[in-house]
Amino acid sequence: MVMNALNAISAYKKSGNIAEPSGGGTPVAPSGNEDFGKMVKDFMGDAVASLHEGEKAAAGAASGKVDLASVVTAMDNAEIVLTEITTIRDKVISAYQTITSSAI
């Protein structure tokens, strides 16, 4: 799998809502002022947009309008987003199972 490291880092920072301090160094978590529901909604909107971009690139390649490098990049980005969504789903299920088993 070919992957642009800067795109992966950018996607990771964006999905985790991690901000870098102005002086460099270790990234810091957000202050907590942002609503969790809004963050999830924004992430899902970005994820769907990334998946649609991958589909458009694949369709463009089939018609010969898009070069292969753009298709590979778009498909890699879509794969990264799909992996993130799957990981988040697994973590939510695990947390739910932990909560329900400890309630007994």
Rosetta blueprint (number, residue, H / E / L):
1 M L
2 V L
3 M L
4 N L
5 A H
6 L H
7 N H
8 A H
9 I H
10 S H
11 A H
12 Y H
13 K H
14 K H
15 S H
16 G H
17 N L
18 I L
19 A E
20 E L
21 P L
22 S L
23 G L
24 G L
25 G L
26 T L
27 P L
28 V E
29 A L
30 P L
31 S L
32 G L
33 N L
34 E L
35 D L
36 F H
37 G H
38 K H
39 M H
40 V H
41 K H
42 D H
43 F H
44 M H
45 G H
46 D H
47 A H
48 V H
49 A H
50 S H
51 L H
52 H H
53 E H
54 G H
55 E H
56 K H
57 A H
58 A H
59 A H
60 G H
61 A H
62 A H
63 S H
64 G L
65 K L
66 V L
67 D L
68 L H
69 A H
70 S H
71 V H
72 V H
73 T H
74 A H
75 M H
76 D H
77 N H
78 A H
79 E H
80 I H
81 V H
82 L H
83 T H
84 E H
85 I H
86 T H
87 T H
88 I H
89 R H
90 D H
91 K H
92 V H
93 I H
94 S H
95 A H
96 Y H
97 Q H
98 T H
99 I H
100 T H
101 S H
102 S H
103 A L
104 I L
